Amino acid sequence: MAHAPSPVQNPVSEEAFTADRQRMFDGFVSATTYSIVASVVILGLMYVFLIA
């Protein structure tokens, strides 16, 4: 059975690889920070409306 030829990708330079990893890590840190802030806000609102 014949397979379609896979597209040949150019080798990625070390600088491009490092930049891509840094961009991905920055996105991860941003998402984590927003999640923590949202959790604190929700917990604060729960405290205000349920306990106080």
C-alpha positions in Angstrom: 0.0 0.0 0.0 1.4 3.3 -1.0 1.7 6.2 1.4 1.7 9.9 0.5 5.1 11.4 0.9 5.4 13.3 4.2 6.3 17.0 3.8 9.9 17.7 4.5 10.3 20.4 7.1 13.4 22.6 7.3 15.6 22.1 10.3 14.7 24.6 13.1 17.6 26.8 14.3 18.5 26.7 18.0 17.5 30.3 18.4 14.0 29.7 16.9 13.6 26.7 19.1 14.6 28.6 22.3 12.3 31.5 21.3 9.4 29.2 20.8 10.0 27.5 24.2 10.2 30.9 25.9 6.9 32.0 24.2 5.2 28.8 25.3 6.5 29.2 28.9 5.3 32.8 29.0 1.9 31.7 27.9 1.9 29.0 30.6 2.9 31.5 33.3 0.2 34.0 32.2 -2.5 31.3 32.3 -1.4 30.1 35.7 -1.3 33.6 37.1 -4.8 34.4 35.7 -6.1 31.1 37.2 -4.7 31.9 40.6 -6.1 35.5 40.6 -9.5 34.2 39.4 -9.5 31.6 42.2 -8.7 34.2 44.8 -11.4 36.5 43.6 -14.0 33.7 43.6 -13.0 32.7 47.1 -13.2 36.3 48.2 -16.7 36.6 46.8 -17.8 33.4 48.4 -16.5 34.7 51.7 -18.4 38.0 51.3 -21.7 36.5 50.2 -21.8 33.3 52.3 -20.1 34.0 55.6 -20.1 37.8 56.1 
